[in-house]
Amino acid sequence: MKRPAIQQQVTFLYSKDLEETRVFYEEVLGLSLVLDQGVCLIFYAAVGAYLGFCQHLQEAKTPSGVILTLVTDEVESWYEYLEQQGLLIDEPPSYNEKFNILHFFLRDPNGYLIEFQRFLNPEWPSDSS
């Protein structure tokens, strides 16, 4: 039997403050809010990919071990943009030899680690693949 298709993906995470989360993802990162469910906000991240933040996910209140990785060819530009927004970022973009990537990290208002990353491996599929 052929594996059924997956058309979209949503990552749901806990939010301690939905309004603070909305401002960060919508106004700072520029993601579009596609659905406000009252206790959950769902943002468009990329073709077929969404981020959902909910206040009722009691079992997910601890953000340890979670990394939201946003893949972009413009890692350096994102770093500059976020600094201009007044965010404190521990380290500028750096090359990670082990994974052959350029990346940097910051924390969102809920404590989740966000990574902006560019794959330098030529085998990584582009959006046009």
Contacts in CASP RR format, 6 or more apart in sequence:
PFRMAT RR
TARGET T0000
AUTHOR 0000-0000-0000
METHOD contacts of the structure
MODEL  1
MKRPAIQQQVTFLYSKDLEETRVFYEEVLGLSLVLDQGVCLIFYAAVGAY
LGFCQHLQEAKTPSGVILTLVTDEVESWYEYLEQQGLLIDEPPSYNEKFN
ILHFFLRDPNGYLIEFQRFLNPEWPSDSS
7 48 0 8 1.000
8 48 0 8 1.000
8 49 0 8 1.000
8 50 0 8 1.000
9 48 0 8 1.000
9 49 0 8 1.000
9 50 0 8 1.000
10 42 0 8 1.000
10 49 0 8 1.000
10 50 0 8 1.000
10 51 0 8 1.000
10 52 0 8 1.000
11 50 0 8 1.000
11 51 0 8 1.000
11 52 0 8 1.000
11 68 0 8 1.000
12 40 0 8 1.000
12 52 0 8 1.000
12 53 0 8 1.000
12 54 0 8 1.000
12 57 0 8 1.000
12 60 0 8 1.000
13 51 0 8 1.000
13 52 0 8 1.000
13 53 0 8 1.000
13 54 0 8 1.000
13 57 0 8 1.000
13 60 0 8 1.000
13 63 0 8 1.000
13 66 0 8 1.000
13 68 0 8 1.000
13 110 0 8 1.000
13 112 0 8 1.000
14 53 0 8 1.000
14 54 0 8 1.000
14 55 0 8 1.000
14 57 0 8 1.000
14 58 0 8 1.000
14 60 0 8 1.000
14 61 0 8 1.000
14 63 0 8 1.000
14 110 0 8 1.000
15 21 0 8 1.000
15 41 0 8 1.000
15 53 0 8 1.000
15 54 0 8 1.000
15 55 0 8 1.000
15 110 0 8 1.000
16 55 0 8 1.000
16 61 0 8 1.000
16 109 0 8 1.000
16 110 0 8 1.000
17 109 0 8 1.000
17 110 0 8 1.000
18 38 0 8 1.000
18 39 0 8 1.000
18 41 0 8 1.000
18 53 0 8 1.000
18 55 0 8 1.000
20 109 0 8 1.000
21 41 0 8 1.000
21 53 0 8 1.000
21 108 0 8 1.000
21 109 0 8 1.000
21 110 0 8 1.000
22 33 0 8 1.000
22 41 0 8 1.000
23 109 0 8 1.000
24 108 0 8 1.000
24 109 0 8 1.000
25 31 0 8 1.000
25 33 0 8 1.000
25 41 0 8 1.000
25 43 0 8 1.000
25 51 0 8 1.000
25 53 0 8 1.000
25 108 0 8 1.000
26 32 0 8 1.000
26 33 0 8 1.000
26 43 0 8 1.000
28 82 0 8 1.000
28 85 0 8 1.000
28 87 0 8 1.000
29 70 0 8 1.000
31 43 0 8 1.000
31 44 0 8 1.000
31 45 0 8 1.000
31 51 0 8 1.000
32 43 0 8 1.000
32 44 0 8 1.000
33 41 0 8 1.000
33 42 0 8 1.000
33 43 0 8 1.000
34 42 0 8 1.000
34 43 0 8 1.000
34 44 0 8 1.000
34 50 0 8 1.000
35 41 0 8 1.000
35 42 0 8 1.000
36 42 0 8 1.000
37 54 0 8 1.000
39 54 0 8 1.000
39 55 0 8 1.000
39 56 0 8 1.000
40 52 0 8 1.000
40 53 0 8 1.000
40 54 0 8 1.000
40 55 0 8 1.000
40 56 0 8 1.000
41 52 0 8 1.000
41 53 0 8 1.000
41 54 0 8 1.000
42 50 0 8 1.000
42 51 0 8 1.000
42 52 0 8 1.000
42 53 0 8 1.000
43 50 0 8 1.000
43 51 0 8 1.000
43 52 0 8 1.000
43 53 0 8 1.000
44 50 0 8 1.000
45 51 0 8 1.000
45 70 0 8 1.000
46 71 0 8 1.000
47 127 0 8 1.000
51 68 0 8 1.000
53 110 0 8 1.000
63 110 0 8 1.000
63 111 0 8 1.000
63 112 0 8 1.000
63 113 0 8 1.000
65 113 0 8 1.000
66 112 0 8 1.000
66 113 0 8 1.000
67 105 0 8 1.000
67 112 0 8 1.000
67 113 0 8 1.000
67 114 0 8 1.000
67 115 0 8 1.000
68 108 0 8 1.000
68 112 0 8 1.000
68 113 0 8 1.000
68 114 0 8 1.000
68 115 0 8 1.000
69 114 0 8 1.000
69 115 0 8 1.000
69 116 0 8 1.000
69 117 0 8 1.000
70 78 0 8 1.000
70 114 0 8 1.000
70 115 0 8 1.000
70 116 0 8 1.000
70 117 0 8 1.000
71 117 0 8 1.000
71 118 0 8 1.000
71 119 0 8 1.000
72 78 0 8 1.000
72 116 0 8 1.000
72 117 0 8 1.000
72 118 0 8 1.000
73 118 0 8 1.000
74 118 0 8 1.000
75 93 0 8 1.000
75 102 0 8 1.000
75 103 0 8 1.000
75 104 0 8 1.000
75 116 0 8 1.000
75 117 0 8 1.000
75 118 0 8 1.000
76 93 0 8 1.000
76 102 0 8 1.000
78 116 0 8 1.000
79 89 0 8 1.000
79 92 0 8 1.000
79 93 0 8 1.000
79 104 0 8 1.000
79 116 0 8 1.000
82 89 0 8 1.000
82 106 0 8 1.000
83 89 0 8 1.000
87 106 0 8 1.000
89 104 0 8 1.000
89 105 0 8 1.000
89 106 0 8 1.000
90 105 0 8 1.000
90 106 0 8 1.000
91 104 0 8 1.000
91 105 0 8 1.000
92 104 0 8 1.000
93 102 0 8 1.000
93 103 0 8 1.000
93 104 0 8 1.000
93 116 0 8 1.000
94 102 0 8 1.000
94 103 0 8 1.000
94 104 0 8 1.000
95 101 0 8 1.000
95 102 0 8 1.000
95 120 0 8 1.000
96 102 0 8 1.000
96 103 0 8 1.000
100 119 0 8 1.000
100 120 0 8 1.000
100 121 0 8 1.000
101 117 0 8 1.000
101 118 0 8 1.000
101 119 0 8 1.000
101 120 0 8 1.000
101 121 0 8 1.000
102 117 0 8 1.000
102 118 0 8 1.000
102 120 0 8 1.000
103 115 0 8 1.000
103 116 0 8 1.000
103 117 0 8 1.000
103 118 0 8 1.000
104 115 0 8 1.000
104 116 0 8 1.000
105 113 0 8 1.000
105 114 0 8 1.000
105 115 0 8 1.000
105 116 0 8 1.000
106 113 0 8 1.000
106 114 0 8 1.000
107 113 0 8 1.000
107 114 0 8 1.000
108 114 0 8 1.000
END
